[in-house]
């Protein structure tokens, strides 16, 4: 089991840590499982520490076996199982992060199927159940466990869109390049904090799982962005304050989900804050909330689908040299030809990602 601890590193006293008590209530063999998992190369554990206390934990396991539990029978196949999800705070954003991370871990390992099981015996697990279905997990069956029902949820990553499908979140992280591909500029300080998987060369990355949900919110005044349709693509452009030739760059792709407009969807600061929750592209403090409420009229929600990676971001220099950057205006409303975007995806993800992205594009 690989351990990654942020802030400070120390050995986890899992046997005596009350953080795991709720897991033990559902799975009394947890301590024995954890002991074995420590030396199992197919299992990974990720921890987050805050004020010397365990704040969140994810467990992942690569399996290659038949699943025969309750009314479920699946053939022997390589799968990624999310074995454990536990958080003390903001389960919605954290659940989105777990789904995001598990999907990308599966793609990296060339695994097409992900699953997990859950007993819906508290509000946190109810939310996890519902959020996972939003991103394409389907209930495939259940079994009885300690007089409770354990539900099994399953997601197949390598599937095609249906041409007229509107709820494309369930196919995450796939995108449709037949839709518009529009540049969205975001100031570097907000970009780096709220798009934490957008890795930058020679730059320290933030890392906070509660701000790493899939869904993001951008507060702005751009009519052209507001007028984009659901499922149009946003080419996220990091606006650097200095050395912009190299540090300003398109770092990945988001997909428009919905828009909100002041005086129609919200009219006061309280309503504004309620819509944003923890997804806004600026720090959650009263000064910023007031400023941005007063100065802006739109909120655009988007999913963060593809991060190109530190060696594959498309910097300002490249955009200028290739003639992609328009000469006469700042490209907040500039539509980029899908040929360029397709090349960027292929360059950043390579052959092993082809079936998850490029094959989809060919099938449109």
C-alpha positions as CSV (number, residue, x, y, z in Angstrom):
1,X,0.0,0.0,0.0
2,X,1.4,3.4,-1.0
3,X,0.8,6.1,1.5
4,X,0.8,9.8,0.5
5,X,0.4,12.2,3.4
6,X,0.1,16.0,2.9
7,X,1.2,18.7,5.3
8,X,3.0,16.3,7.7
9,X,4.1,12.7,7.6
10,X,3.6,10.3,10.4
11,X,2.6,6.7,10.9
12,X,-1.1,6.1,11.0
13,X,-2.3,4.4,14.2
14,X,-5.2,2.9,12.4
15,X,-6.1,0.5,15.2
16,X,-6.7,3.2,17.7
17,X,-7.8,6.1,15.5
18,X,-11.5,6.8,15.9
19,X,-11.6,8.1,12.3
20,X,-12.0,4.5,11.2
21,X,-14.8,3.6,13.6
22,X,-17.6,4.1,11.2
23,X,-15.8,1.8,8.7
24,X,-15.4,-0.9,11.4
25,X,-19.1,-0.7,12.2
26,X,-19.9,-1.8,8.6
27,X,-16.8,-4.0,8.1
28,X,-15.6,-5.6,11.3
29,X,-12.6,-7.2,9.6
30,X,-11.2,-3.8,8.7
31,X,-8.1,-4.0,10.9
32,X,-7.2,-7.4,9.4
33,X,-7.8,-6.1,5.9
34,X,-5.6,-3.0,6.5
35,X,-2.8,-5.1,8.0
36,X,-2.7,-7.2,4.8
37,X,-3.1,-4.2,2.5
38,X,0.1,-2.5,3.8
39,X,2.2,-5.1,2.0
40,X,-0.1,-5.6,-1.1
41,X,1.3,-3.8,-4.2
42,X,-2.2,-3.9,-5.8
43,X,-3.6,-1.7,-3.0
44,X,-3.1,2.0,-2.5
45,X,-4.1,4.2,0.4
46,X,-4.2,8.0,0.2
47,X,-4.4,10.1,3.4
48,X,-4.9,13.8,4.2
49,X,-3.9,15.2,7.5
50,X,-5.1,18.4,9.1
51,X,-3.9,19.7,12.5
52,X,-2.3,16.4,13.2
53,X,-5.5,14.5,12.7
54,X,-6.6,12.2,9.9
55,X,-9.1,14.1,7.7
56,X,-9.8,11.9,4.7
57,X,-8.8,8.5,3.3
58,X,-9.2,6.7,0.0
59,X,-8.5,3.0,-0.6
60,X,-8.0,1.6,-4.1
61,X,-7.4,-2.0,-5.2
62,X,-6.6,-3.5,-8.6
63,X,-8.4,-6.9,-9.0
64,X,-8.4,-9.5,-11.7
65,X,-11.1,-11.9,-10.6
66,X,-14.7,-13.0,-10.9
67,X,-17.2,-11.1,-8.8
68,X,-19.9,-13.4,-7.3
69,X,-21.7,-11.6,-4.5
70,X,-25.4,-11.8,-3.7
71,X,-27.3,-11.4,-6.9
72,X,-24.2,-10.1,-8.8
73,X,-22.1,-12.3,-11.1
74,X,-19.4,-10.7,-13.3
75,X,-16.8,-12.5,-15.3
76,X,-13.1,-12.6,-14.4
77,X,-11.6,-9.3,-15.5
78,X,-9.2,-6.6,-14.5
79,X,-11.0,-4.0,-12.5
80,X,-10.3,-1.1,-10.1
81,X,-12.2,-1.3,-6.9
82,X,-12.7,1.7,-4.6
83,X,-12.4,-0.2,-1.3
84,X,-12.7,2.7,1.1
85,X,-14.0,6.3,1.1
86,X,-14.0,8.2,4.3
87,X,-14.0,12.0,5.0
88,X,-14.7,14.3,7.9
89,X,-15.8,17.2,5.8
90,X,-17.5,18.3,2.6
91,X,-18.4,14.9,1.3
92,X,-19.8,16.2,-2.0
93,X,-16.5,17.8,-3.2
94,X,-14.5,14.9,-1.7
95,X,-16.7,12.3,-3.4
96,X,-16.2,14.1,-6.8
97,X,-12.4,14.0,-6.2
98,X,-12.5,10.3,-5.4
99,X,-14.4,9.6,-8.6
100,X,-12.0,11.8,-10.5
101,X,-9.0,10.2,-9.1
102,X,-10.2,6.6,-9.5
103,X,-11.2,7.2,-13.1
104,X,-7.7,8.6,-14.0
105,X,-6.0,5.8,-12.0
106,X,-8.0,3.3,-14.0
107,X,-7.1,4.9,-17.3
108,X,-3.4,5.1,-16.4
109,X,-3.5,1.4,-15.6
110,X,-5.5,0.6,-18.8
111,X,-8.5,-0.6,-16.7
112,X,-11.9,-0.2,-18.2
113,X,-14.2,-1.0,-15.2
114,X,-14.5,0.5,-11.8
115,X,-16.7,-0.5,-8.9
116,X,-17.4,-0.1,-5.2
117,X,-19.9,-1.3,-2.7
118,X,-21.8,0.8,-0.1
119,X,-24.2,0.4,2.7
120,X,-26.5,3.4,2.7
121,X,-26.8,3.8,6.5
122,X,-26.1,7.5,6.9
123,X,-26.4,10.9,5.1
124,X,-22.7,10.8,3.9
125,X,-23.2,7.5,2.2
126,X,-26.5,8.5,0.7
127,X,-24.7,11.5,-0.9
128,X,-21.9,9.3,-2.2
129,X,-24.4,6.9,-3.7
130,X,-26.3,9.7,-5.6
131,X,-23.2,11.6,-6.7
132,X,-21.6,8.5,-8.1
133,X,-24.7,7.8,-10.2
134,X,-24.3,11.4,-11.7
135,X,-20.9,10.4,-13.0
136,X,-22.0,7.1,-14.6
137,X,-21.9,4.6,-11.9
138,X,-24.9,2.2,-12.1
139,X,-26.4,0.0,-9.5
140,X,-25.8,-3.6,-10.6
141,X,-27.0,-5.5,-7.6
142,X,-26.7,-6.0,-3.9
143,X,-26.2,-8.5,-1.1
144,X,-27.1,-8.8,2.6
145,X,-24.4,-7.9,5.1
146,X,-25.0,-7.9,8.9
147,X,-28.8,-7.4,8.4
148,X,-28.1,-4.5,6.0
149,X,-28.1,-4.2,2.2
150,X,-24.7,-3.6,0.6
151,X,-25.2,-2.0,-2.8
152,X,-22.7,-2.5,-5.7
153,X,-22.1,0.4,-8.2
154,X,-20.2,-0.1,-11.4
155,X,-18.8,2.2,-14.1
156,X,-17.5,1.2,-17.5
157,X,-15.2,3.9,-18.8
158,X,-14.6,2.9,-22.4
159,X,-18.1,3.6,-23.8
160,X,-19.4,5.8,-26.6
161,X,-21.7,8.7,-26.4
162,X,-25.2,8.4,-27.8
163,X,-25.4,11.1,-30.5
164,X,-28.3,12.9,-28.9
165,X,-27.3,12.3,-25.3
166,X,-27.6,15.4,-23.2
167,X,-26.5,14.1,-19.8
168,X,-22.9,13.6,-20.7
169,X,-21.7,13.8,-17.1
170,X,-22.2,10.1,-16.8
171,X,-19.6,9.5,-19.5
172,X,-17.0,11.6,-17.6
173,X,-14.2,12.2,-18.5
174,X,-15.1,12.0,-22.2
175,X,-15.7,15.1,-24.3
176,X,-17.4,15.8,-27.6
177,X,-15.1,17.8,-29.9
178,X,-18.0,18.3,-32.4
179,X,-19.3,20.9,-29.9
180,X,-17.6,24.4,-29.6
181,X,-14.1,24.6,-28.3
182,X,-13.7,28.0,-26.7
183,X,-10.8,29.6,-24.8
184,X,-11.6,30.5,-21.2
185,X,-8.9,32.7,-19.5
186,X,-8.5,32.4,-15.8
187,X,-6.0,34.4,-13.7
188,X,-3.1,32.3,-12.6
189,X,-3.7,32.6,-8.8
190,X,-7.3,31.3,-9.1
191,X,-6.4,28.8,-11.8
192,X,-3.6,27.2,-9.6
193,X,-5.8,26.8,-6.5
194,X,-9.0,25.5,-8.1
195,X,-7.6,23.4,-10.9
196,X,-5.1,21.6,-8.8
197,X,-4.5,18.7,-11.2
198,X,-3.4,21.2,-13.9
199,X,0.3,20.6,-13.4
200,X,2.8,23.2,-14.3
201,X,6.5,22.8,-15.0
202,X,8.7,24.2,-12.2
203,X,5.6,25.3,-10.2
204,X,4.5,24.0,-6.8
205,X,1.0,22.5,-7.0
206,X,-1.6,23.1,-4.4
207,X,-3.2,20.0,-3.0
208,X,-6.5,20.0,-1.1
209,X,-9.0,17.2,-1.8
210,X,-11.9,19.3,-0.8
211,X,-11.2,21.8,-3.6
212,X,-10.5,19.1,-6.1
213,X,-14.1,18.2,-7.0
214,X,-14.9,17.6,-10.7
215,X,-17.4,20.5,-10.9
216,X,-16.1,24.1,-10.9
217,X,-17.7,27.5,-10.9
218,X,-16.4,30.5,-12.8
219,X,-17.7,34.0,-11.9
220,X,-17.4,36.5,-14.8
221,X,-18.9,39.1,-17.0
222,X,-18.3,37.5,-20.4
223,X,-21.4,37.3,-22.6
224,X,-19.8,34.9,-25.0
225,X,-19.1,32.4,-22.3
226,X,-22.6,32.8,-20.8
227,X,-24.1,32.1,-24.2
228,X,-22.3,28.8,-24.6
229,X,-24.5,25.7,-24.6
230,X,-24.4,22.8,-22.2
231,X,-21.6,20.3,-23.2
232,X,-19.6,22.9,-25.1
233,X,-15.9,22.7,-24.3
234,X,-13.8,25.2,-22.4
235,X,-10.1,25.4,-23.2
236,X,-8.8,26.6,-19.8
237,X,-6.2,29.3,-20.3
238,X,-3.9,30.2,-17.4
239,X,-3.2,33.9,-17.5
240,X,0.3,34.4,-15.9
241,X,1.3,37.7,-14.4
242,X,4.9,37.4,-15.7
243,X,6.9,35.4,-18.2
244,X,3.6,34.9,-20.1
245,X,5.3,33.4,-23.2
246,X,5.8,30.2,-21.2
247,X,3.7,30.4,-18.0
248,X,0.5,31.5,-19.8
249,X,-0.9,28.3,-21.3
250,X,-4.0,26.2,-22.1
251,X,-3.7,23.5,-19.4
252,X,-6.7,21.4,-20.1
253,X,-10.4,21.1,-21.0
254,X,-13.6,21.6,-19.1
255,X,-17.2,21.1,-20.3
256,X,-20.0,23.6,-19.7
257,X,-22.8,22.3,-17.4
258,X,-25.0,25.3,-16.6
259,X,-25.2,29.1,-16.2
260,X,-26.6,31.4,-13.6
261,X,-27.4,35.1,-14.1
262,X,-27.7,37.8,-11.5
263,X,-31.2,39.1,-10.9
264,X,-32.7,36.1,-12.6
265,X,-31.1,33.1,-10.7
266,X,-29.9,35.1,-7.6
267,X,-30.3,38.6,-6.4
268,X,-28.4,38.9,-3.1
269,X,-25.1,37.8,-1.5
270,X,-26.7,34.9,0.4
271,X,-28.2,33.4,-2.7
272,X,-24.9,34.0,-4.6
273,X,-22.9,32.1,-1.9
274,X,-25.4,29.3,-1.8
275,X,-25.1,28.6,-5.5
276,X,-21.3,28.7,-5.4
277,X,-20.7,26.6,-2.2
278,X,-17.0,25.5,-2.5
279,X,-16.7,25.5,-6.2
280,X,-15.9,29.1,-7.0
281,X,-12.7,30.1,-8.7
282,X,-11.6,32.3,-5.8
283,X,-11.0,31.9,-2.1
284,X,-14.1,31.5,0.1
285,X,-13.9,34.6,2.3
286,X,-16.4,37.4,2.8
287,X,-14.3,40.2,1.0
288,X,-13.9,38.2,-2.2
289,X,-17.6,37.1,-2.1
290,X,-18.8,40.7,-1.8
291,X,-16.4,42.0,-4.5
292,X,-17.3,39.3,-7.0
293,X,-21.0,39.5,-6.3
294,X,-20.9,43.3,-7.0
295,X,-18.6,43.2,-10.0
296,X,-19.9,40.2,-11.9
297,X,-23.2,39.1,-13.4
298,X,-22.7,35.5,-14.4
299,X,-21.7,32.1,-12.9
300,X,-20.8,29.3,-15.2
301,X,-20.5,25.8,-13.9
302,X,-18.2,23.4,-15.7
303,X,-16.7,19.9,-15.2
304,X,-12.9,19.6,-15.3
305,X,-12.3,16.7,-17.7
306,X,-8.8,16.7,-19.0
307,X,-5.6,18.1,-17.6
308,X,-2.8,18.1,-20.2
309,X,0.1,17.8,-17.8
310,X,3.2,19.9,-17.2
311,X,5.1,18.8,-20.3
312,X,2.1,19.1,-22.6
313,X,0.4,22.5,-21.8
314,X,-0.1,24.7,-24.8
315,X,1.7,27.9,-23.9
316,X,1.2,31.4,-25.3
317,X,4.4,31.1,-27.4
318,X,3.1,28.0,-29.2
319,X,-0.3,29.5,-29.7
320,X,1.2,32.6,-31.3
321,X,3.7,30.7,-33.5
322,X,1.0,28.3,-34.8
323,X,-1.3,31.2,-35.6
324,X,-4.0,30.0,-33.2
325,X,-4.0,33.1,-31.0
326,X,-6.0,35.9,-32.7
327,X,-4.2,39.1,-33.4
328,X,-6.9,41.6,-32.9
329,X,-8.6,40.6,-29.6
330,X,-8.2,38.7,-26.3
331,X,-9.5,35.3,-27.1
332,X,-12.2,34.9,-24.4
333,X,-14.7,34.2,-27.2
334,X,-12.4,32.6,-29.7
335,X,-13.4,29.2,-31.1
336,X,-10.5,26.9,-31.7
337,X,-10.7,24.3,-34.5
338,X,-11.2,20.8,-33.2
339,X,-8.2,19.6,-35.3
340,X,-5.9,21.5,-32.9
341,X,-7.7,20.3,-29.7
342,X,-7.6,16.7,-31.0
343,X,-3.8,17.0,-31.5
344,X,-3.3,18.4,-28.0
345,X,-5.2,15.5,-26.5
346,X,-3.2,12.9,-28.5
347,X,0.0,14.7,-27.6
348,X,-0.7,14.9,-23.9
349,X,-2.3,11.4,-23.4
350,X,-0.6,9.2,-25.9
351,X,-1.6,5.9,-27.3
352,X,-2.7,4.4,-24.0
353,X,-5.4,7.0,-23.7
354,X,-6.6,6.6,-27.3
355,X,-9.5,4.3,-26.5
356,X,-10.8,6.6,-23.8
357,X,-10.6,9.9,-25.8
358,X,-9.5,9.7,-29.4
359,X,-11.6,6.7,-30.4
360,X,-14.6,8.5,-29.1
361,X,-13.8,11.5,-31.3
362,X,-13.6,9.3,-34.4
363,X,-17.0,7.9,-33.6
364,X,-18.9,11.2,-33.6
